[in-house]
Amino acid sequence: MVERKIITAREEESLDIEVGKDLIKMNDRLAAQNLEILNKHGVIAVDVMGSVGAGKTALIESMVDRLKGRKRVAMIAGDVTTTIDADRVARHGVPSIQINTGKECHLDANMIRKAITELDLKALDLIFIENVGNLICPADYALGCQRRLVVVSVTEGEWMIVKHPLIFKSANVVAINKLDLATAMGLNVDKLAEDARTINPRILVARTSVKNGQGIDELLAHLGL
Amino acid sequence: MVERKIITAREEESLDIEVGKDLIKMNDRLAAQNLEILNKHGVIAVDVMGSVGAGKTALIESMVDRLKGRKRVAMIAGDVTTTIDADRVARHGVPSIQINTGKECHLDANMIRKAITELDLKALDLIFIENVGNLICPADYALGCQRRLVVVSVTEGEWMIVKHPLIFKSANVVAINKLDLATAMGLNVDKLAEDARTINPRILVARTSVKNGQGIDELLAHLGL
């Protein structure tokens, strides 16, 4: 009996991937147009990616509070089905748009086009876009943001970065979040930071905890905000 | 300026979803054939789904240890890129097959067909299939397993179940894992169990901790193992 075996799904076998390539090209064109629209209005958009429960919404709330009076902020939240995240951020007094993707595991440039059309861009400096919660699908779909942030939590185990190279390659900044739990989780945070830099030598690493406020200013600095 | 808005991605707009429907039909046919092959050999397969870091691999290791001498077990592990999970389970002395999906965020019935062709089904009673780590994509793709288990961790926040109704609708059992951390996380586990049963009244709930062994026997009983 076979004891160890590796099977790799080949691209040429997958109809899914063939069609996917065309969709991604179309998406890239729309994303470039979104970027142009945002730049024309001097609005910075941040694509906030990460697994369910990594703390994306809590980090956005925390950044929104610190930027109060300095930046005019809006939020766009993507989720398969609920409005929980947009509701949370709206409570901080910023305009918020919820995009329900149905079955899609990522936001795309077309959804963002619709959302920014609803916003008064002249009255804004910054948009946080919370992507759908997982570390795989959002990697391929540019939204037209000037910055891409990946949020990982120390509760996700030691492999969450090495298992998802694509999303870290496409990001400018990674926040290693829930830092207050790192000791309880027995996790080596330096090793996680090193994993991210091995995949993407230009990535900036912030170590954050929404609970005690650690690293939020560093994160904002890394994002140029 | 608009303060709150909800945008829903409509199915008819999405090429992705149109093609997706055909793929899912094709996948369903293959899954039905897989089920037939497994049943013919008297092999039970368990599709183990859940986010990255929920503890899928650790739970499988724990179940494999308890079933030693009672069941002849193999493992199939899906991951976008690494062999970390299959390597871990292989150390427990069970045959293991790694499927690297490339960019795909889920296993599919065709990948499983290849994997079960590599295994000597006559020499097996049980196959644990660890799906790719996220709560969205695997929901739609039947693999031909007799059981579907979703693993969630108490570190994933209080919304991870209500945000992902589809995967809980398709599952027989949910394991609420890392129970030893529930108090530290300030999480109401009864509420999570209730959320799962609201979405799927027939779902069986196990409360598990690999660290202290709690609930593993209950989980095996729920899976009929």
Contacts between the chains, C-beta under 8 A, distances in Angstrom:
chain1	res1	chain2	res2	distance
A	1	B	95	5.6
A	1	B	119	7.4
A	1	B	120	4.5
A	1	B	123	5.7
A	2	B	95	6.0
A	2	B	97	7.4
A	2	B	118	5.5
A	2	B	119	6.8
A	2	B	120	7.6
A	3	B	90	7.1
A	3	B	95	5.3
A	3	B	96	7.6
A	4	B	86	7.3
A	4	B	90	5.7
A	4	B	95	7.6
A	4	B	96	6.1
A	4	B	97	7.8
A	4	B	98	7.9
A	5	B	96	7.7
A	5	B	97	4.6
A	5	B	98	7.1
A	5	B	115	7.9
A	5	B	118	5.4
A	6	B	83	6.2
A	6	B	86	7.8
A	6	B	97	7.5
A	6	B	98	4.6
A	6	B	99	7.9
A	6	B	100	6.6
A	7	B	97	6.5
A	7	B	98	7.0
A	7	B	99	4.8
A	7	B	100	7.2
A	7	B	111	6.8
A	7	B	114	5.6
A	7	B	115	6.2
A	7	B	118	7.6
A	8	B	99	7.8
A	8	B	100	4.6
A	8	B	102	7.0
A	9	B	99	6.8
A	9	B	100	6.7
A	9	B	101	5.0
A	9	B	102	5.2
A	9	B	104	6.3
A	9	B	111	6.0
A	11	B	102	6.6
A	13	B	110	7.9
A	14	B	104	7.3
A	15	B	19	7.4
A	15	B	23	6.5
A	16	B	19	7.7
A	16	B	23	6.0
A	16	B	104	6.8
A	17	B	102	7.4
A	17	B	103	6.8
A	17	B	104	7.6
A	19	B	15	7.4
A	19	B	16	7.7
A	19	B	19	5.1
A	20	B	103	7.5
A	23	B	15	6.4
A	23	B	16	5.9
A	51	B	51	5.5
A	51	B	52	5.5
A	51	B	53	7.2
A	51	B	134	7.5
A	51	B	156	7.8
A	52	B	51	5.4
A	52	B	134	7.9
A	52	B	135	6.1
A	52	B	156	5.6
A	52	B	157	7.2
A	52	B	159	7.9
A	52	B	160	5.0
A	52	B	163	6.7
A	52	B	164	7.6
A	53	B	51	7.2
A	53	B	153	7.8
A	53	B	155	6.5
A	53	B	156	3.2
A	53	B	157	4.0
A	53	B	159	8.0
A	53	B	160	5.6
A	55	B	157	7.9
A	79	B	163	6.2
A	80	B	136	6.0
A	80	B	163	6.7
A	80	B	164	6.7
A	80	B	166	7.7
A	81	B	163	6.5
A	81	B	164	7.7
A	81	B	165	6.3
A	82	B	159	7.2
A	82	B	162	6.2
A	82	B	163	5.4
A	83	B	6	6.1
A	84	B	159	5.4
A	84	B	162	7.6
A	84	B	163	6.9
A	86	B	4	7.3
A	86	B	6	7.9
A	90	B	3	7.1
A	90	B	4	5.7
A	95	B	1	5.6
A	95	B	2	6.1
A	95	B	3	5.3
A	95	B	4	7.6
A	96	B	3	7.6
A	96	B	4	6.1
A	96	B	5	7.7
A	97	B	2	7.5
A	97	B	4	7.8
A	97	B	5	4.6
A	97	B	6	7.5
A	97	B	7	6.5
A	98	B	4	7.9
A	98	B	5	7.1
A	98	B	6	4.6
A	98	B	7	7.0
A	99	B	6	7.9
A	99	B	7	4.8
A	99	B	8	7.8
A	99	B	9	6.9
A	100	B	6	6.6
A	100	B	7	7.1
A	100	B	8	4.6
A	100	B	9	6.7
A	101	B	9	5.0
A	102	B	8	7.0
A	102	B	9	5.2
A	102	B	10	8.0
A	102	B	11	6.6
A	102	B	17	7.5
A	103	B	17	6.7
A	103	B	20	7.5
A	103	B	136	7.5
A	103	B	140	6.7
A	103	B	166	7.2
A	104	B	9	6.3
A	104	B	14	7.3
A	104	B	16	6.9
A	104	B	17	7.5
A	105	B	105	5.8
A	105	B	134	6.8
A	105	B	136	4.2
A	105	B	137	5.3
A	110	B	13	7.8
A	111	B	7	6.9
A	111	B	9	6.0
A	114	B	7	5.6
A	115	B	5	8.0
A	115	B	7	6.2
A	118	B	2	5.5
A	118	B	5	5.5
A	118	B	7	7.6
A	119	B	1	7.4
A	119	B	2	7.0
A	120	B	1	4.5
A	120	B	2	7.6
A	123	B	1	5.7
A	132	B	136	7.0
A	133	B	51	8.0
A	133	B	134	7.9
A	133	B	135	7.7
A	133	B	163	7.4
A	134	B	51	7.4
A	134	B	52	7.9
A	134	B	105	6.8
A	134	B	133	7.8
A	134	B	134	3.8
A	134	B	135	7.4
A	134	B	136	6.1
A	134	B	137	7.8
A	135	B	52	6.1
A	135	B	133	7.7
A	135	B	134	7.5
A	136	B	80	6.0
A	136	B	103	7.5
A	136	B	105	4.2
A	136	B	132	7.0
A	136	B	134	6.1
A	136	B	137	7.6
A	137	B	105	5.3
A	137	B	134	7.8
A	137	B	136	7.6
A	137	B	137	7.2
A	140	B	103	6.8
A	153	B	53	7.8
A	153	B	155	7.0
A	155	B	53	6.5
A	155	B	153	7.1
A	155	B	155	3.5
A	155	B	156	7.8
A	155	B	178	7.9
A	155	B	181	7.8
A	156	B	51	7.9
A	156	B	52	5.6
A	156	B	53	3.2
A	156	B	155	7.7
A	157	B	52	7.2
A	157	B	53	4.0
A	157	B	55	7.9
A	159	B	52	7.9
A	159	B	53	7.9
A	159	B	82	7.2
A	159	B	84	5.4
A	160	B	52	5.0
A	160	B	53	5.6
A	162	B	82	6.3
A	162	B	84	7.6
A	163	B	52	6.7
A	163	B	79	6.3
A	163	B	80	6.8
A	163	B	81	6.5
A	163	B	82	5.4
A	163	B	84	6.9
A	163	B	133	7.4
A	164	B	52	7.5
A	164	B	80	6.8
A	164	B	81	7.8
A	165	B	81	6.4
A	166	B	80	7.7
A	166	B	103	7.2
A	178	B	155	7.9
A	181	B	155	7.8
A	181	B	184	7.6
A	184	B	181	7.6
A	184	B	184	6.4
